[in-house]
Amino acid sequence: MLYATGQLRSRYQVYLKLREKEFPIDVINHALDRLEKAHVLDDRQFASTYLASASHSGKLGRKGALQKLKEWGISDDIVQDVADEYDDRDELEHLDELVAKLMHKYQRQAHRMAEQKVMQNLLQKGFASRNIQQALHHYVLEMTQLMNQTRNGRI
């Protein structure tokens, strides 16, 4: 019971934990039903809260966060219902920071190779390709402006 009430969890996560403790399936199902009736377990609320957190933290893109929900046993219907709660503006802001950080990490490589690695890394985290490309373009513009200002002695 403490596992289910300590923080928000999906029904499936609690199910797995109880199976791990070797409870009989009928006992598990009864307990899960009671927890849902008591509003301790609510997959929709869990999904909504998780997406808000993922959107705010910027560790995963929209696609990655939705995939994580599916891995945690959230139904496709609920995932589709809450998908719009992931804020694309947050994703773009986080991508600007992530692209700069990753480009710095790969700075010793050819620019094109660095861009490919950044793209691959961020795609694996579930960020949208078009948003990554936009952030890369923004990064290149900023670096070009910075180089021009440096050449002109403005910095």
Protein Blocks (a to p, Z undefined) as FASTA:
>chain_A
ZZmmmpccdfklmmmmmmmnopafklmmmmmmmmmmnomacfklmmmmmmmmmmmnomac
fklmmmmmmmnopafklmmmmmmmpcfklmmmmmmmmmmmmmmmmmmpcfklmmmmmmmm
mmmnopafklmmmmmmmmmmmmmmmmmmmmnopZZ
